[in-house]
């Protein structure tokens, strides 16, 4: 069992300097009180990867948002940015 807010905060803390250098904000619900069954280190690793990519491809002064939602027996965490995205091909 892992506290979601701790996972989100650890992920954001890990990329803080990278985001600050590009003047990109990372927004998330720091009061998330969900307790999830997951591998904390692996989820943080995945979130750091997604956040790093979002920072890299986001325009300066933009915001990146971490969203989460319960979906039945699963829980979805999304990193949402305004970067150029991946080419269809």
PyMOL Python script that loads the backbone (N, CA, C, O; Angstrom):
from pymol import cmd

cmd.read_pdbstr("""\
ATOM      1  N   UNK A   1       0.829  -1.210   0.000  1.00  0.00           N
ATOM      2  CA  UNK A   1       0.000   0.000   0.000  1.00  0.00           C
ATOM      3  C   UNK A   1       0.867   1.267   0.000  1.00  0.00           C
ATOM      4  O   UNK A   1       1.789   1.388   0.807  1.00  0.00           O
ATOM      5  N   UNK A   2       0.575   2.194  -0.892  1.00  0.00           N
ATOM      6  CA  UNK A   2       1.375   3.403  -1.047  1.00  0.00           C
ATOM      7  C   UNK A   2       0.447   4.616  -1.133  1.00  0.00           C
ATOM      8  O   UNK A   2      -0.599   4.569  -1.780  1.00  0.00           O
ATOM      9  N   UNK A   3       0.844   5.685  -0.477  1.00  0.00           N
ATOM     10  CA  UNK A   3       0.101   6.943  -0.501  1.00  0.00           C
ATOM     11  C   UNK A   3       0.375   7.654  -1.831  1.00  0.00           C
ATOM     12  O   UNK A   3       1.519   7.996  -2.129  1.00  0.00           O
ATOM     13  N   UNK A   4      -0.664   7.873  -2.618  1.00  0.00           N
ATOM     14  CA  UNK A   4      -0.508   8.504  -3.931  1.00  0.00           C
ATOM     15  C   UNK A   4       0.147   9.880  -3.828  1.00  0.00           C
ATOM     16  O   UNK A   4       0.991  10.217  -4.657  1.00  0.00           O
ATOM     17  N   UNK A   5      -0.218  10.665  -2.847  1.00  0.00           N
ATOM     18  CA  UNK A   5       0.363  12.015  -2.739  1.00  0.00           C
ATOM     19  C   UNK A   5       1.878  11.946  -2.568  1.00  0.00           C
ATOM     20  O   UNK A   5       2.596  12.805  -3.079  1.00  0.00           O
ATOM     21  N   UNK A   6       2.372  10.934  -1.855  1.00  0.00           N
ATOM     22  CA  UNK A   6       3.821  10.782  -1.678  1.00  0.00           C
ATOM     23  C   UNK A   6       4.502  10.427  -2.998  1.00  0.00           C
ATOM     24  O   UNK A   6       5.592  10.919  -3.290  1.00  0.00           O
ATOM     25  N   UNK A   7       3.862   9.576  -3.792  1.00  0.00           N
ATOM     26  CA  UNK A   7       4.407   9.187  -5.100  1.00  0.00           C
ATOM     27  C   UNK A   7       4.471  10.400  -6.025  1.00  0.00           C
ATOM     28  O   UNK A   7       5.482  10.632  -6.688  1.00  0.00           O
ATOM     29  N   UNK A   8       3.388  11.167  -6.063  1.00  0.00           N
ATOM     30  CA  UNK A   8       3.355  12.344  -6.934  1.00  0.00           C
ATOM     31  C   UNK A   8       4.395  13.369  -6.508  1.00  0.00           C
ATOM     32  O   UNK A   8       5.102  13.924  -7.349  1.00  0.00           O
ATOM     33  N   UNK A   9       4.491  13.623  -5.209  1.00  0.00           N
ATOM     34  CA  UNK A   9       5.449  14.614  -4.716  1.00  0.00           C
ATOM     35  C   UNK A   9       6.889  14.185  -5.003  1.00  0.00           C
ATOM     36  O   UNK A   9       7.709  15.008  -5.411  1.00  0.00           O
ATOM     37  N   UNK A  10       7.200  12.912  -4.793  1.00  0.00           N
ATOM     38  CA  UNK A  10       8.559  12.418  -5.059  1.00  0.00           C
ATOM     39  C   UNK A  10       8.907  12.552  -6.538  1.00  0.00           C
ATOM     40  O   UNK A  10      10.037  12.898  -6.884  1.00  0.00           O
ATOM     41  N   UNK A  11       7.948  12.281  -7.400  1.00  0.00           N
ATOM     42  CA  UNK A  11       8.179  12.389  -8.845  1.00  0.00           C
ATOM     43  C   UNK A  11       8.436  13.835  -9.253  1.00  0.00           C
ATOM     44  O   UNK A  11       9.364  14.122 -10.008  1.00  0.00           O
ATOM     45  N   UNK A  12       7.613  14.734  -8.751  1.00  0.00           N
ATOM     46  CA  UNK A  12       7.770  16.161  -9.066  1.00  0.00           C
ATOM     47  C   UNK A  12       9.084  16.693  -8.498  1.00  0.00           C
ATOM     48  O   UNK A  12       9.788  17.452  -9.165  1.00  0.00           O
ATOM     49  N   UNK A  13       9.410  16.305  -7.287  1.00  0.00           N
ATOM     50  CA  UNK A  13      10.676  16.750  -6.675  1.00  0.00           C
ATOM     51  C   UNK A  13      11.876  16.336  -7.523  1.00  0.00           C
ATOM     52  O   UNK A  13      12.858  17.072  -7.620  1.00  0.00           O
ATOM     53  N   UNK A  14      11.793  15.162  -8.131  1.00  0.00           N
ATOM     54  CA  UNK A  14      12.914  14.646  -8.923  1.00  0.00           C
ATOM     55  C   UNK A  14      13.170  15.430 -10.202  1.00  0.00           C
ATOM     56  O   UNK A  14      14.294  15.448 -10.704  1.00  0.00           O
ATOM     57  N   UNK A  15      12.143  16.073 -10.731  1.00  0.00           N
ATOM     58  CA  UNK A  15      12.310  16.831 -11.985  1.00  0.00           C
ATOM     59  C   UNK A  15      12.184  18.344 -11.763  1.00  0.00           C
ATOM     60  O   UNK A  15      12.107  19.108 -12.725  1.00  0.00           O
ATOM     61  N   UNK A  16      12.162  18.767 -10.521  1.00  0.00           N
ATOM     62  CA  UNK A  16      11.951  20.178 -10.210  1.00  0.00           C
ATOM     63  C   UNK A  16      12.964  21.086 -10.894  1.00  0.00           C
ATOM     64  O   UNK A  16      12.582  22.080 -11.512  1.00  0.00           O
ATOM     65  N   UNK A  17      14.240  20.762 -10.795  1.00  0.00           N
ATOM     66  CA  UNK A  17      15.281  21.617 -11.391  1.00  0.00           C
ATOM     67  C   UNK A  17      15.143  21.705 -12.910  1.00  0.00           C
ATOM     68  O   UNK A  17      15.328  22.773 -13.493  1.00  0.00           O
ATOM     69  N   UNK A  18      14.820  20.594 -13.540  1.00  0.00           N
ATOM     70  CA  UNK A  18      14.627  20.568 -14.985  1.00  0.00           C
ATOM     71  C   UNK A  18      13.458  21.469 -15.388  1.00  0.00           C
ATOM     72  O   UNK A  18      13.548  22.226 -16.354  1.00  0.00           O
ATOM     73  N   UNK A  19      12.371  21.375 -14.640  1.00  0.00           N
ATOM     74  CA  UNK A  19      11.193  22.213 -14.918  1.00  0.00           C
ATOM     75  C   UNK A  19      11.493  23.682 -14.659  1.00  0.00           C
ATOM     76  O   UNK A  19      11.090  24.540 -15.444  1.00  0.00           O
ATOM     77  N   UNK A  20      12.185  23.981 -13.586  1.00  0.00           N
ATOM     78  CA  UNK A  20      12.509  25.363 -13.242  1.00  0.00           C
ATOM     79  C   UNK A  20      13.413  25.990 -14.306  1.00  0.00           C
ATOM     80  O   UNK A  20      13.262  27.166 -14.635  1.00  0.00           O
ATOM     81  N   UNK A  21      14.346  25.211 -14.840  1.00  0.00           N
ATOM     82  CA  UNK A  21      15.257  25.721 -15.860  1.00  0.00           C
ATOM     83  C   UNK A  21      14.506  26.132 -17.125  1.00  0.00           C
ATOM     84  O   UNK A  21      14.962  27.008 -17.861  1.00  0.00           O
ATOM     85  N   UNK A  22      13.375  25.515 -17.376  1.00  0.00           N
ATOM     86  CA  UNK A  22      12.583  25.825 -18.565  1.00  0.00           C
ATOM     87  C   UNK A  22      11.356  26.685 -18.223  1.00  0.00           C
ATOM     88  O   UNK A  22      10.536  26.996 -19.087  1.00  0.00           O
ATOM     89  N   UNK A  23      11.255  27.053 -16.961  1.00  0.00           N
ATOM     90  CA  UNK A  23      10.134  27.867 -16.490  1.00  0.00           C
ATOM     91  C   UNK A  23       8.788  27.180 -16.742  1.00  0.00           C
ATOM     92  O   UNK A  23       7.811  27.812 -17.144  1.00  0.00           O
ATOM     93  N   UNK A  24       8.768  25.875 -16.495  1.00  0.00           N
ATOM     94  CA  UNK A  24       7.560  25.066 -16.669  1.00  0.00           C
ATOM     95  C   UNK A  24       7.048  24.699 -15.272  1.00  0.00           C
ATOM     96  O   UNK A  24       7.817  24.285 -14.404  1.00  0.00           O
ATOM     97  N   UNK A  25       5.741  24.859 -15.076  1.00  0.00           N
ATOM     98  CA  UNK A  25       5.118  24.507 -13.802  1.00  0.00           C
ATOM     99  C   UNK A  25       4.547  23.095 -13.881  1.00  0.00           C
ATOM    100  O   UNK A  25       4.059  22.665 -14.927  1.00  0.00           O
ATOM    101  N   UNK A  26       4.614  22.388 -12.769  1.00  0.00           N
ATOM    102  CA  UNK A  26       3.965  21.084 -12.676  1.00  0.00           C
ATOM    103  C   UNK A  26       2.888  21.199 -11.622  1.00  0.00           C
ATOM    104  O   UNK A  26       3.161  21.510 -10.463  1.00  0.00           O
ATOM    105  N   UNK A  27       1.656  20.943 -12.038  1.00  0.00           N
ATOM    106  CA  UNK A  27       0.512  21.064 -11.148  1.00  0.00           C
ATOM    107  C   UNK A  27      -0.051  19.676 -10.856  1.00  0.00           C
ATOM    108  O   UNK A  27      -0.153  18.835 -11.749  1.00  0.00           O
ATOM    109  N   UNK A  28      -0.412  19.451  -9.602  1.00  0.00           N
ATOM    110  CA  UNK A  28      -1.036  18.185  -9.216  1.00  0.00           C
ATOM    111  C   UNK A  28      -1.743  18.375  -7.886  1.00  0.00           C
ATOM    112  O   UNK A  28      -1.486  19.336  -7.161  1.00  0.00           O
ATOM    113  N   UNK A  29      -2.622  17.460  -7.583  1.00  0.00           N
ATOM    114  CA  UNK A  29      -3.371  17.507  -6.335  1.00  0.00           C
ATOM    115  C   UNK A  29      -2.501  16.940  -5.217  1.00  0.00           C
ATOM    116  O   UNK A  29      -2.429  15.725  -5.034  1.00  0.00           O
ATOM    117  N   UNK A  30      -1.846  17.820  -4.477  1.00  0.00           N
ATOM    118  CA  UNK A  30      -0.942  17.364  -3.413  1.00  0.00           C
ATOM    119  C   UNK A  30      -1.708  16.788  -2.233  1.00  0.00           C
ATOM    120  O   UNK A  30      -1.115  16.175  -1.345  1.00  0.00           O
ATOM    121  N   UNK A  31      -3.023  16.982  -2.217  1.00  0.00           N
ATOM    122  CA  UNK A  31      -3.839  16.438  -1.139  1.00  0.00           C
ATOM    123  C   UNK A  31      -4.481  15.113  -1.499  1.00  0.00           C
ATOM    124  O   UNK A  31      -5.389  14.651  -0.808  1.00  0.00           O
ATOM    125  N   UNK A  32      -4.014  14.496  -2.584  1.00  0.00           N
ATOM    126  CA  UNK A  32      -4.578  13.205  -2.994  1.00  0.00           C
ATOM    127  C   UNK A  32      -4.431  12.216  -1.841  1.00  0.00           C
ATOM    128  O   UNK A  32      -3.323  11.970  -1.366  1.00  0.00           O
ATOM    129  N   UNK A  33      -5.534  11.660  -1.402  1.00  0.00           N
ATOM    130  CA  UNK A  33      -5.475  10.798  -0.223  1.00  0.00           C
ATOM    131  C   UNK A  33      -5.696   9.322  -0.539  1.00  0.00           C
ATOM    132  O   UNK A  33      -5.992   8.533   0.357  1.00  0.00           O
ATOM    133  N   UNK A  34      -5.553   8.949  -1.803  1.00  0.00           N
ATOM    134  CA  UNK A  34      -5.728   7.557  -2.194  1.00  0.00           C
ATOM    135  C   UNK A  34      -4.538   6.712  -1.735  1.00  0.00           C
ATOM    136  O   UNK A  34      -3.385   7.136  -1.811  1.00  0.00           O
ATOM    137  N   UNK A  35      -4.843   5.536  -1.270  1.00  0.00           N
ATOM    138  CA  UNK A  35      -3.822   4.542  -0.939  1.00  0.00           C
ATOM    139  C   UNK A  35      -3.949   3.453  -1.999  1.00  0.00           C
ATOM    140  O   UNK A  35      -5.006   2.840  -2.149  1.00  0.00           O
ATOM    141  N   UNK A  36      -2.861   3.219  -2.732  1.00  0.00           N
ATOM    142  CA  UNK A  36      -2.888   2.284  -3.862  1.00  0.00           C
ATOM    143  C   UNK A  36      -1.924   1.126  -3.624  1.00  0.00           C
ATOM    144  O   UNK A  36      -0.917   1.271  -2.931  1.00  0.00           O
ATOM    145  N   UNK A  37      -2.244  -0.015  -4.205  1.00  0.00           N
ATOM    146  CA  UNK A  37      -1.338  -1.161  -4.178  1.00  0.00           C
ATOM    147  C   UNK A  37      -0.489  -1.101  -5.432  1.00  0.00           C
ATOM    148  O   UNK A  37      -0.973  -1.384  -6.528  1.00  0.00           O
ATOM    149  N   UNK A  38       0.784  -0.732  -5.278  1.00  0.00           N
ATOM    150  CA  UNK A  38       1.669  -0.594  -6.430  1.00  0.00           C
ATOM    151  C   UNK A  38       3.123  -0.680  -6.004  1.00  0.00           C
ATOM    152  O   UNK A  38       3.444  -0.646  -4.816  1.00  0.00           O
ATOM    153  N   UNK A  39       3.988  -0.792  -6.988  1.00  0.00           N
ATOM    154  CA  UNK A  39       5.433  -0.780  -6.755  1.00  0.00           C
ATOM    155  C   UNK A  39       5.867   0.678  -6.793  1.00  0.00           C
ATOM    156  O   UNK A  39       6.003   1.262  -7.869  1.00  0.00           O
ATOM    157  N   UNK A  40       6.079   1.259  -5.635  1.00  0.00           N
ATOM    158  CA  UNK A  40       6.351   2.692  -5.522  1.00  0.00           C
ATOM    159  C   UNK A  40       7.538   3.141  -6.370  1.00  0.00           C
ATOM    160  O   UNK A  40       7.443   4.135  -7.091  1.00  0.00           O
ATOM    161  N   UNK A  41       8.639   2.429  -6.291  1.00  0.00           N
ATOM    162  CA  UNK A  41       9.835   2.832  -7.044  1.00  0.00           C
ATOM    163  C   UNK A  41       9.598   2.809  -8.545  1.00  0.00           C
ATOM    164  O   UNK A  41      10.050   3.708  -9.254  1.00  0.00           O
ATOM    165  N   UNK A  42       8.905   1.805  -9.037  1.00  0.00           N
ATOM    166  CA  UNK A  42       8.654   1.697 -10.481  1.00  0.00           C
ATOM    167  C   UNK A  42       7.697   2.788 -10.962  1.00  0.00           C
ATOM    168  O   UNK A  42       7.909   3.375 -12.023  1.00  0.00           O
ATOM    169  N   UNK A  43       6.662   3.058 -10.198  1.00  0.00           N
ATOM    170  CA  UNK A  43       5.715   4.105 -10.597  1.00  0.00           C
ATOM    171  C   UNK A  43       6.411   5.468 -10.598  1.00  0.00           C
ATOM    172  O   UNK A  43       6.197   6.273 -11.504  1.00  0.00           O
ATOM    173  N   UNK A  44       7.231   5.723  -9.600  1.00  0.00           N
ATOM    174  CA  UNK A  44       7.981   6.984  -9.577  1.00  0.00           C
ATOM    175  C   UNK A  44       8.898   7.059 -10.788  1.00  0.00           C
ATOM    176  O   UNK A  44       9.005   8.111 -11.419  1.00  0.00           O
ATOM    177  N   UNK A  45       9.557   5.964 -11.119  1.00  0.00           N
ATOM    178  CA  UNK A  45      10.444   5.926 -12.290  1.00  0.00           C
ATOM    179  C   UNK A  45       9.670   6.249 -13.572  1.00  0.00           C
ATOM    180  O   UNK A  45      10.142   7.028 -14.401  1.00  0.00           O
ATOM    181  N   UNK A  46       8.497   5.661 -13.735  1.00  0.00           N
ATOM    182  CA  UNK A  46       7.671   5.916 -14.920  1.00  0.00           C
ATOM    183  C   UNK A  46       7.223   7.378 -14.950  1.00  0.00           C
ATOM    184  O   UNK A  46       7.291   8.030 -15.992  1.00  0.00           O
ATOM    185  N   UNK A  47       6.769   7.886 -13.817  1.00  0.00           N
ATOM    186  CA  UNK A  47       6.314   9.283 -13.768  1.00  0.00           C
ATOM    187  C   UNK A  47       7.457  10.256 -14.051  1.00  0.00           C
ATOM    188  O   UNK A  47       7.258  11.256 -14.742  1.00  0.00           O
ATOM    189  N   UNK A  48       8.637   9.980 -13.534  1.00  0.00           N
ATOM    190  CA  UNK A  48       9.801  10.835 -13.816  1.00  0.00           C
ATOM    191  C   UNK A  48      10.078  10.846 -15.319  1.00  0.00           C
ATOM    192  O   UNK A  48      10.358  11.899 -15.891  1.00  0.00           O
ATOM    193  N   UNK A  49      10.002   9.688 -15.952  1.00  0.00           N
ATOM    194  CA  UNK A  49      10.226   9.599 -17.394  1.00  0.00           C
ATOM    195  C   UNK A  49       9.185  10.423 -18.152  1.00  0.00           C
ATOM    196  O   UNK A  49       9.536  11.205 -19.035  1.00  0.00           O
ATOM    197  N   UNK A  50       7.905  10.250 -17.810  1.00  0.00           N
ATOM    198  CA  UNK A  50       6.842  10.995 -18.486  1.00  0.00           C
ATOM    199  C   UNK A  50       6.962  12.500 -18.232  1.00  0.00           C
ATOM    200  O   UNK A  50       6.780  13.300 -19.150  1.00  0.00           O
ATOM    201  N   UNK A  51       7.266  12.883 -16.999  1.00  0.00           N
ATOM    202  CA  UNK A  51       7.419  14.306 -16.674  1.00  0.00           C
ATOM    203  C   UNK A  51       8.618  14.907 -17.396  1.00  0.00           C
ATOM    204  O   UNK A  51       8.532  16.025 -17.904  1.00  0.00           O
ATOM    205  N   UNK A  52       9.722  14.190 -17.449  1.00  0.00           N
ATOM    206  CA  UNK A  52      10.916  14.686 -18.145  1.00  0.00           C
ATOM    207  C   UNK A  52      10.624  14.941 -19.619  1.00  0.00           C
ATOM    208  O   UNK A  52      11.021  15.967 -20.170  1.00  0.00           O
ATOM    209  N   UNK A  53       9.925  13.997 -20.255  1.00  0.00           N
ATOM    210  CA  UNK A  53       9.556  14.179 -21.658  1.00  0.00           C
ATOM    211  C   UNK A  53       8.604  15.357 -21.826  1.00  0.00           C
ATOM    212  O   UNK A  53       8.750  16.146 -22.760  1.00  0.00           O
ATOM    213  N   UNK A  54       7.641  15.476 -20.935  1.00  0.00           N
ATOM    214  CA  UNK A  54       6.689  16.593 -21.014  1.00  0.00           C
ATOM    215  C   UNK A  54       7.410  17.927 -20.861  1.00  0.00           C
ATOM    216  O   UNK A  54       7.103  18.881 -21.575  1.00  0.00           O
ATOM    217  N   UNK A  55       8.350  18.001 -19.951  1.00  0.00           N
ATOM    218  CA  UNK A  55       9.120  19.233 -19.757  1.00  0.00           C
ATOM    219  C   UNK A  55       9.941  19.542 -21.004  1.00  0.00           C
ATOM    220  O   UNK A  55       9.973  20.679 -21.475  1.00  0.00           O
ATOM    221  N   UNK A  56      10.593  18.529 -21.523  1.00  0.00           N
ATOM    222  CA  UNK A  56      11.467  18.696 -22.688  1.00  0.00           C
ATOM    223  C   UNK A  56      10.707  19.258 -23.887  1.00  0.00           C
ATOM    224  O   UNK A  56      11.235  20.099 -24.615  1.00  0.00           O
ATOM    225  N   UNK A  57       9.480  18.803 -24.097  1.00  0.00           N
ATOM    226  CA  UNK A  57       8.745  19.182 -25.290  1.00  0.00           C
ATOM    227  C   UNK A  57       7.671  20.241 -25.061  1.00  0.00           C
ATOM    228  O   UNK A  57       6.956  20.601 -25.996  1.00  0.00           O
ATOM    229  N   UNK A  58       7.546  20.740 -23.848  1.00  0.00           N
ATOM    230  CA  UNK A  58       6.562  21.789 -23.570  1.00  0.00           C
ATOM    231  C   UNK A  58       7.156  23.159 -23.861  1.00  0.00           C
ATOM    232  O   UNK A  58       8.348  23.384 -23.647  1.00  0.00           O
ATOM    233  N   UNK A  59       6.331  24.066 -24.345  1.00  0.00           N
ATOM    234  CA  UNK A  59       6.805  25.447 -24.514  1.00  0.00           C
ATOM    235  C   UNK A  59       7.127  26.051 -23.147  1.00  0.00           C
ATOM    236  O   UNK A  59       6.556  25.666 -22.127  1.00  0.00           O
ATOM    237  N   UNK A  60       8.053  27.003 -23.157  1.00  0.00           N
ATOM    238  CA  UNK A  60       8.408  27.682 -21.900  1.00  0.00           C
ATOM    239  C   UNK A  60       7.183  28.330 -21.289  1.00  0.00           C
ATOM    240  O   UNK A  60       6.268  28.758 -21.993  1.00  0.00           O
ATOM    241  N   UNK A  61       7.181  28.395 -19.976  1.00  0.00           N
ATOM    242  CA  UNK A  61       6.131  29.032 -19.175  1.00  0.00           C
ATOM    243  C   UNK A  61       4.788  28.302 -19.235  1.00  0.00           C
ATOM    244  O   UNK A  61       3.772  28.857 -18.817  1.00  0.00           O
ATOM    245  N   UNK A  62       4.766  27.095 -19.734  1.00  0.00           N
ATOM    246  CA  UNK A  62       3.528  26.305 -19.765  1.00  0.00           C
ATOM    247  C   UNK A  62       3.387  25.514 -18.471  1.00  0.00           C
ATOM    248  O   UNK A  62       4.315  25.446 -17.665  1.00  0.00           O
ATOM    249  N   UNK A  63       2.243  24.934 -18.290  1.00  0.00           N
ATOM    250  CA  UNK A  63       1.988  24.077 -17.139  1.00  0.00           C
ATOM    251  C   UNK A  63       1.815  22.634 -17.604  1.00  0.00           C
ATOM    252  O   UNK A  63       1.236  22.365 -18.657  1.00  0.00           O
ATOM    253  N   UNK A  64       2.322  21.731 -16.806  1.00  0.00           N
ATOM    254  CA  UNK A  64       2.113  20.305 -16.993  1.00  0.00           C
ATOM    255  C   UNK A  64       1.235  19.871 -15.826  1.00  0.00           C
ATOM    256  O   UNK A  64       1.458  20.278 -14.686  1.00  0.00           O
ATOM    257  N   UNK A  65       0.260  19.062 -16.111  1.00  0.00           N
ATOM    258  CA  UNK A  65      -0.683  18.656 -15.071  1.00  0.00           C
ATOM    259  C   UNK A  65      -0.628  17.141 -14.889  1.00  0.00           C
ATOM    260  O   UNK A  65      -0.671  16.390 -15.863  1.00  0.00           O
ATOM    261  N   UNK A  66      -0.533  16.700 -13.643  1.00  0.00           N
ATOM    262  CA  UNK A  66      -0.660  15.281 -13.333  1.00  0.00           C
ATOM    263  C   UNK A  66      -2.092  15.079 -12.842  1.00  0.00           C
ATOM    264  O   UNK A  66      -2.511  15.662 -11.842  1.00  0.00           O
ATOM    265  N   UNK A  67      -2.820  14.251 -13.558  1.00  0.00           N
ATOM    266  CA  UNK A  67      -4.210  13.974 -13.210  1.00  0.00           C
ATOM    267  C   UNK A  67      -4.335  12.514 -12.813  1.00  0.00           C
ATOM    268  O   UNK A  67      -3.540  11.677 -13.240  1.00  0.00           O
ATOM    269  N   UNK A  68      -5.325  12.212 -12.002  1.00  0.00           N
ATOM    270  CA  UNK A  68      -5.557  10.818 -11.624  1.00  0.00           C
ATOM    271  C   UNK A  68      -7.045  10.576 -11.465  1.00  0.00           C
ATOM    272  O   UNK A  68      -7.817  11.473 -11.126  1.00  0.00           O
ATOM    273  N   UNK A  69      -7.423   9.320 -11.725  1.00  0.00           N
ATOM    274  CA  UNK A  69      -8.842   8.973 -11.707  1.00  0.00           C
ATOM    275  C   UNK A  69      -8.997   7.480 -11.446  1.00  0.00           C
ATOM    276  O   UNK A  69      -8.289   6.654 -12.021  1.00  0.00           O
ATOM    277  N   UNK A  70      -9.930   7.156 -10.574  1.00  0.00           N
ATOM    278  CA  UNK A  70     -10.269   5.763 -10.343  1.00  0.00           C
ATOM    279  C   UNK A  70     -11.144   5.282 -11.488  1.00  0.00           C
ATOM    280  O   UNK A  70     -12.101   5.952 -11.874  1.00  0.00           O
ATOM    281  N   UNK A  71     -10.810   4.118 -12.027  1.00  0.00           N
ATOM    282  CA  UNK A  71     -11.566   3.538 -13.144  1.00  0.00           C
ATOM    283  C   UNK A  71     -11.875   2.091 -12.790  1.00  0.00           C
ATOM    284  O   UNK A  71     -11.122   1.175 -13.121  1.00  0.00           O
ATOM    285  N   UNK A  72     -12.997   1.909 -12.110  1.00  0.00           N
ATOM    286  CA  UNK A  72     -13.363   0.564 -11.674  1.00  0.00           C
ATOM    287  C   UNK A  72     -12.360   0.052 -10.668  1.00  0.00           C
ATOM    288  O   UNK A  72     -12.111   0.691  -9.646  1.00  0.00           O
ATOM    289  N   UNK A  73     -11.781  -1.109 -10.958  1.00  0.00           N
ATOM    290  CA  UNK A  73     -10.786  -1.673 -10.043  1.00  0.00           C
ATOM    291  C   UNK A  73      -9.371  -1.157 -10.319  1.00  0.00           C
ATOM    292  O   UNK A  73      -8.419  -1.551  -9.645  1.00  0.00           O
ATOM    293  N   UNK A  74      -9.238  -0.279 -11.307  1.00  0.00           N
ATOM    294  CA  UNK A  74      -7.942   0.284 -11.675  1.00  0.00           C
ATOM    295  C   UNK A  74      -7.875   1.756 -11.316  1.00  0.00           C
ATOM    296  O   UNK A  74      -8.883   2.376 -10.977  1.00  0.00           O
ATOM    297  N   UNK A  75      -6.678   2.302 -11.395  1.00  0.00           N
ATOM    298  CA  UNK A  75      -6.455   3.709 -11.111  1.00  0.00           C
ATOM    299  C   UNK A  75      -5.565   4.252 -12.207  1.00  0.00           C
ATOM    300  O   UNK A  75      -4.499   3.695 -12.468  1.00  0.00           O
ATOM    301  N   UNK A  76      -5.980   5.329 -12.854  1.00  0.00           N
ATOM    302  CA  UNK A  76      -5.233   5.894 -13.980  1.00  0.00           C
ATOM    303  C   UNK A  76      -4.539   7.181 -13.539  1.00  0.00           C
ATOM    304  O   UNK A  76      -5.150   8.051 -12.918  1.00  0.00           O
ATOM    305  N   UNK A  77      -3.267   7.285 -13.868  1.00  0.00           N
ATOM    306  CA  UNK A  77      -2.493   8.506 -13.628  1.00  0.00           C
ATOM    307  C   UNK A  77      -2.055   9.010 -14.991  1.00  0.00           C
ATOM    308  O   UNK A  77      -1.477   8.259 -15.777  1.00  0.00           O
ATOM    309  N   UNK A  78      -2.329  10.291 -15.278  1.00  0.00           N
ATOM    310  CA  UNK A  78      -1.997  10.887 -16.577  1.00  0.00           C
ATOM    311  C   UNK A  78      -1.072  12.091 -16.390  1.00  0.00           C
ATOM    312  O   UNK A  78      -1.225  12.867 -15.448  1.00  0.00           O
ATOM    313  N   UNK A  79      -0.120  12.229 -17.296  1.00  0.00           N
ATOM    314  CA  UNK A  79       0.705  13.437 -17.380  1.00  0.00           C
ATOM    315  C   UNK A  79       0.217  14.169 -18.625  1.00  0.00           C
ATOM    316  O   UNK A  79       0.342  13.669 -19.743  1.00  0.00           O
ATOM    317  N   UNK A  80      -0.340  15.362 -18.416  1.00  0.00           N
ATOM    318  CA  UNK A  80      -0.955  16.127 -19.501  1.00  0.00           C
ATOM    319  C   UNK A  80      -0.107  17.373 -19.770  1.00  0.00           C
ATOM    320  O   UNK A  80       0.181  18.150 -18.860  1.00  0.00           O
ATOM    321  N   UNK A  81       0.284  17.547 -21.025  1.00  0.00           N
ATOM    322  CA  UNK A  81       1.085  18.721 -21.381  1.00  0.00           C
ATOM    323  C   UNK A  81       0.601  19.289 -22.702  1.00  0.00           C
ATOM    324  O   UNK A  81      -0.300  18.730 -23.327  1.00  0.00           O
ATOM    325  N   UNK A  82       1.190  20.389 -23.130  1.00  0.00           N
ATOM    326  CA  UNK A  82       0.832  21.034 -24.396  1.00  0.00           C
ATOM    327  C   UNK A  82       1.989  20.962 -25.396  1.00  0.00           C
ATOM    328  O   UNK A  82       2.142  21.833 -26.253  1.00  0.00           O
ATOM    329  N   UNK A  83       2.798  19.911 -25.271  1.00  0.00           N
ATOM    330  CA  UNK A  83       3.900  19.718 -26.194  1.00  0.00           C
ATOM    331  C   UNK A  83       3.398  19.339 -27.582  1.00  0.00           C
ATOM    332  O   UNK A  83       2.196  19.189 -27.803  1.00  0.00           O
ATOM    333  N   UNK A  84       4.318  19.192 -28.493  1.00  0.00           N
ATOM    334  CA  UNK A  84       3.941  18.940 -29.883  1.00  0.00           C
ATOM    335  C   UNK A  84       3.410  17.523 -30.111  1.00  0.00           C
ATOM    336  O   UNK A  84       2.807  17.265 -31.153  1.00  0.00           O
ATOM    337  N   UNK A  85       3.613  16.613 -29.185  1.00  0.00           N
ATOM    338  CA  UNK A  85       3.091  15.263 -29.326  1.00  0.00           C
ATOM    339  C   UNK A  85       3.967  14.389 -30.214  1.00  0.00           C
ATOM    340  O   UNK A  85       5.049  14.789 -30.644  1.00  0.00           O
ATOM    341  N   UNK A  86       3.479  13.210 -30.471  1.00  0.00           N
ATOM    342  CA  UNK A  86       4.214  12.235 -31.285  1.00  0.00           C
ATOM    343  C   UNK A  86       3.597  12.207 -32.673  1.00  0.00           C
ATOM    344  O   UNK A  86       2.376  12.150 -32.819  1.00  0.00           O
ATOM    345  N   UNK A  87       4.442  12.246 -33.685  1.00  0.00           N
ATOM    346  CA  UNK A  87       3.962  12.196 -35.067  1.00  0.00           C
ATOM    347  C   UNK A  87       3.202  10.896 -35.312  1.00  0.00           C
ATOM    348  O   UNK A  87       3.603   9.846 -34.811  1.00  0.00           O
ATOM    349  N   UNK A  88       2.110  10.951 -36.074  1.00  0.00           N
ATOM    350  CA  UNK A  88       1.291   9.755 -36.329  1.00  0.00           C
ATOM    351  C   UNK A  88       2.076   8.600 -36.938  1.00  0.00           C
ATOM    352  O   UNK A  88       1.807   7.439 -36.631  1.00  0.00           O
ATOM    353  N   UNK A  89       3.046   8.908 -37.797  1.00  0.00           N
ATOM    354  CA  UNK A  89       3.803   7.838 -38.420  1.00  0.00           C
ATOM    355  C   UNK A  89       4.769   7.231 -37.452  1.00  0.00           C
ATOM    356  O   UNK A  89       5.499   6.305 -37.807  1.00  0.00           O
TER     357      UNK A  89
END
""", "prot")
cmd.dss("prot")
cmd.show_as("cartoon", "prot")
cmd.util.cbc("prot")
cmd.orient("prot")
